[in-house]
């Protein structure tokens, strides 16, 4: 199979990343519905719907905003502006969704933690989306730097690069298994699983950004890495508990 993978049906070239992106949303939501049916959700259906809407709106705004901030020095033109407005990133979506949830909970007066039910559907959605990123090769800005590593691949431009999307797929599988083990074995406080997910995923993304062709603007960090730092500050109390050896209960 050649990367970028561009299948054709009846003479029409399919955008495999877009297809898998829509599939990721659909399957992740169905997975969430199944998990909610099997669990004892302590949040009412009306409040849960408000939380989902807040998450969706926050994710939409966050993904676009961070996508634009990743390219702050782009030449202003009609084509580039349209391309920027279509740029989005899962990192901005996750953190924007988090803020959207907190805002919606404040509005409706919901005080219970709501994130744990979203953890595994989010992981599934990211996993499917990253397959699309890998198959798109250098058509998507998710590829790595040129390298002579034994893991290097030609992602469509004739150069041997880090297949960072594949690295992330492996990490997501390990994270899924690890969080499932943690959920079953540890007596976690409600909402702690989501916090652990965010801290670990943002930690992975912070590290892998160093082997991607980013522009490092402030303190030698890229926009995504600065967002990771903001996320860690947001969860600083949780991180402090972990470092002090306290259980997240």
C-alpha positions as CSV (number, residue, x, y, z in Angstrom):
1,X,0.0,0.0,0.0
2,X,1.3,3.4,-1.0
3,X,1.3,6.3,1.5
4,X,-0.6,8.7,1.1
5,X,-3.4,6.1,0.6
6,X,-5.9,7.6,-1.8
7,X,-8.5,4.9,-2.8
8,X,-10.8,5.5,-5.8
9,X,-14.4,4.3,-6.2
10,X,-16.1,4.8,-9.6
11,X,-13.3,7.2,-10.6
12,X,-13.8,9.4,-7.5
13,X,-10.8,9.8,-5.2
14,X,-11.8,9.4,-1.6
15,X,-10.4,11.5,1.3
16,X,-9.6,8.6,3.6
17,X,-8.8,10.9,6.6
18,X,-12.1,12.7,6.4
19,X,-14.0,9.4,6.1
20,X,-12.2,7.9,9.1
21,X,-12.7,11.2,11.0
22,X,-16.5,10.9,10.6
23,X,-16.3,7.2,11.5
24,X,-14.4,8.1,14.6
25,X,-17.1,10.5,15.8
26,X,-19.9,8.0,15.1
27,X,-18.2,4.9,16.7
28,X,-17.0,7.0,19.7
29,X,-20.5,8.3,20.4
30,X,-22.0,4.8,20.0
31,X,-19.4,3.4,22.4
32,X,-20.3,6.2,24.9
33,X,-24.0,5.3,24.6
34,X,-23.2,1.7,25.3
35,X,-21.1,2.5,28.4
36,X,-23.7,4.8,29.8
37,X,-26.4,2.2,29.5
38,X,-24.2,-0.3,31.4
39,X,-23.1,2.1,34.1
40,X,-25.0,3.8,36.9
41,X,-24.8,7.4,35.7
42,X,-25.3,9.7,38.7
43,X,-26.0,12.6,36.4
44,X,-29.5,13.1,35.0
45,X,-30.2,12.7,31.3
46,X,-31.0,16.4,30.9
47,X,-27.8,17.6,32.6
48,X,-25.8,14.9,30.7
49,X,-27.1,16.3,27.4
50,X,-26.2,19.8,28.5
51,X,-22.7,18.6,29.3
52,X,-22.3,16.9,26.0
53,X,-23.4,20.0,24.1
54,X,-20.9,22.1,26.2
55,X,-18.2,19.6,25.4
56,X,-19.0,19.7,21.7
57,X,-19.1,23.5,21.4
58,X,-15.9,23.8,23.5
59,X,-14.1,21.2,21.4
60,X,-15.2,22.9,18.2
61,X,-13.9,26.3,19.3
62,X,-10.7,24.9,20.9
63,X,-9.7,22.7,18.0
64,X,-10.0,25.6,15.5
65,X,-8.3,28.1,17.8
66,X,-5.3,26.0,18.5
67,X,-5.1,25.0,14.9
68,X,-4.9,28.6,13.9
69,X,-2.3,29.4,16.6
70,X,-0.1,26.6,15.3
71,X,0.4,28.8,12.2
72,X,0.5,32.4,13.6
73,X,3.0,33.7,11.0
74,X,1.3,32.4,7.9
75,X,1.1,34.7,4.9
76,X,-2.3,36.4,4.8
77,X,-4.2,35.5,1.6
78,X,-7.6,34.2,0.8
79,X,-6.4,30.7,0.2
80,X,-4.4,30.6,3.4
81,X,-7.2,32.1,5.5
82,X,-9.6,29.4,4.3
83,X,-7.0,26.7,5.0
84,X,-6.4,28.1,8.5
85,X,-10.2,28.1,9.2
86,X,-10.3,24.4,8.2
87,X,-7.3,23.5,10.4
88,X,-8.2,21.7,13.6
89,X,-6.3,19.7,16.3
90,X,-7.4,17.1,18.7
91,X,-5.4,18.8,21.5
92,X,-7.4,22.0,21.2
93,X,-10.5,19.9,21.0
94,X,-9.8,18.0,24.2
95,X,-8.9,21.1,26.3
96,X,-11.6,23.2,24.7
97,X,-14.1,20.4,25.4
98,X,-12.9,20.3,29.0
99,X,-13.5,24.0,29.5
100,X,-16.9,23.7,27.7
101,X,-18.0,21.0,30.1
102,X,-16.9,23.0,33.2
103,X,-18.8,26.1,31.9
104,X,-21.9,24.1,31.1
105,X,-21.8,22.5,34.6
106,X,-21.6,25.9,36.2
107,X,-24.5,27.1,34.2
108,X,-26.8,24.2,35.1
109,X,-25.5,23.8,38.6
110,X,-24.1,20.3,38.2
111,X,-21.4,19.5,40.8
112,X,-20.7,15.8,40.0
113,X,-17.6,14.8,38.0
114,X,-18.7,13.8,34.5
115,X,-15.5,12.9,32.6
116,X,-14.9,9.2,33.3
117,X,-17.6,8.0,30.9
118,X,-15.9,9.9,28.0
119,X,-12.4,8.5,28.5
120,X,-12.6,5.3,26.5
121,X,-14.9,6.6,23.7
122,X,-12.4,9.5,23.3
123,X,-9.5,7.0,23.1
124,X,-11.4,5.1,20.4
125,X,-12.1,8.2,18.4
126,X,-8.5,9.4,18.6
127,X,-7.3,5.9,17.5
128,X,-9.5,5.8,14.4
129,X,-8.6,9.4,13.6
130,X,-4.8,8.7,13.8
131,X,-5.2,5.8,11.4
132,X,-6.5,8.4,8.9
133,X,-3.6,10.7,9.7
134,X,-1.1,7.9,9.0
135,X,-2.8,6.9,5.7
136,X,-2.7,10.5,4.7
137,X,1.0,10.7,5.0
138,X,2.5,14.1,4.4
139,X,-0.9,15.4,3.2
140,X,-1.6,15.9,6.9
141,X,0.7,17.8,9.3
142,X,1.0,14.8,11.7
143,X,4.3,13.4,10.3
144,X,7.7,13.4,11.9
145,X,11.1,14.8,11.2
146,X,13.5,13.2,8.7
147,X,15.5,10.4,10.5
148,X,17.7,7.4,9.9
149,X,15.9,5.5,12.6
150,X,15.0,1.8,11.8
151,X,11.3,2.8,12.3
152,X,11.5,5.5,9.6
153,X,9.1,5.4,6.7
154,X,8.5,7.2,3.4
155,X,5.2,9.0,4.1
156,X,4.8,10.4,0.6
157,X,7.6,12.9,0.0
158,X,10.4,10.5,-0.7
159,X,12.1,11.1,2.7
160,X,12.5,8.8,5.6
161,X,10.5,10.2,8.5
162,X,9.4,9.3,12.0
163,X,5.9,7.8,11.6
164,X,4.6,9.7,14.6
165,X,1.0,8.6,13.9
166,X,2.0,5.0,14.3
167,X,3.9,5.8,17.5
168,X,0.7,7.4,18.8
169,X,-1.4,4.4,17.8
170,X,0.9,2.2,19.9
171,X,0.7,4.6,22.9
172,X,-3.1,4.8,22.6
173,X,-3.4,1.0,22.8
174,X,-1.1,0.9,25.9
175,X,-3.0,3.8,27.5
176,X,-6.4,2.1,26.8
177,X,-5.2,-1.1,28.5
178,X,-3.5,0.7,31.4
179,X,-6.6,2.8,32.1
180,X,-8.9,-0.2,32.0
181,X,-6.6,-1.9,34.5
182,X,-6.6,1.2,36.7
183,X,-10.4,1.5,36.5
184,X,-10.9,-2.2,37.6
185,X,-8.1,-2.4,40.2
186,X,-7.9,1.0,41.8
187,X,-10.6,2.6,44.0
188,X,-10.5,5.9,42.1
189,X,-12.5,8.9,43.0
190,X,-15.2,9.8,40.5
191,X,-13.6,11.9,37.7
192,X,-10.0,10.8,38.5
193,X,-9.8,8.5,35.5
194,X,-10.4,11.4,33.1
195,X,-7.8,13.4,34.9
196,X,-5.2,10.6,34.5
197,X,-6.1,10.3,30.9
198,X,-5.6,14.0,30.2
199,X,-2.3,14.2,32.1
200,X,-0.8,11.1,30.4
201,X,-2.0,11.9,26.8
202,X,-0.9,15.5,27.0
203,X,2.4,14.2,28.4
204,X,2.9,12.0,25.4
205,X,2.0,14.7,23.0
206,X,4.4,17.1,24.7
207,X,7.3,14.7,24.1
208,X,6.5,13.6,20.6
209,X,6.2,17.2,19.4
210,X,10.0,17.4,19.5
211,X,10.4,15.0,16.6
212,X,7.9,16.8,14.4
213,X,8.8,19.7,12.1
214,X,7.2,22.3,14.4
215,X,8.0,26.0,14.9
216,X,9.0,26.5,18.5
217,X,7.9,30.1,19.3
218,X,8.1,30.6,23.1
219,X,10.6,29.1,25.5
220,X,11.6,26.7,22.9
221,X,8.1,25.1,22.8
222,X,5.5,24.7,20.1
223,X,1.8,25.8,20.4
224,X,0.8,22.3,21.3
225,X,3.5,22.0,23.9
226,X,2.4,25.3,25.5
227,X,-1.1,23.9,25.6
228,X,0.2,20.8,27.4
229,X,1.8,23.0,30.0
230,X,-1.5,24.8,30.5
231,X,-3.2,21.5,30.9
232,X,-0.7,20.4,33.6
233,X,-1.2,23.6,35.4
234,X,-4.9,23.0,35.3
235,X,-4.4,19.6,36.9
236,X,-1.6,20.7,39.1
237,X,-3.3,19.5,42.3
238,X,-3.9,16.0,40.8
239,X,-0.2,15.8,39.7
240,X,0.9,16.9,43.1
241,X,-1.1,14.2,44.8
242,X,0.4,11.6,42.5
243,X,4.0,12.9,43.1
244,X,3.4,12.8,46.8
245,X,2.3,9.2,46.6
246,X,-1.3,9.9,47.5
247,X,-4.0,7.8,45.8
248,X,-6.5,9.6,43.6
249,X,-9.5,8.9,45.8
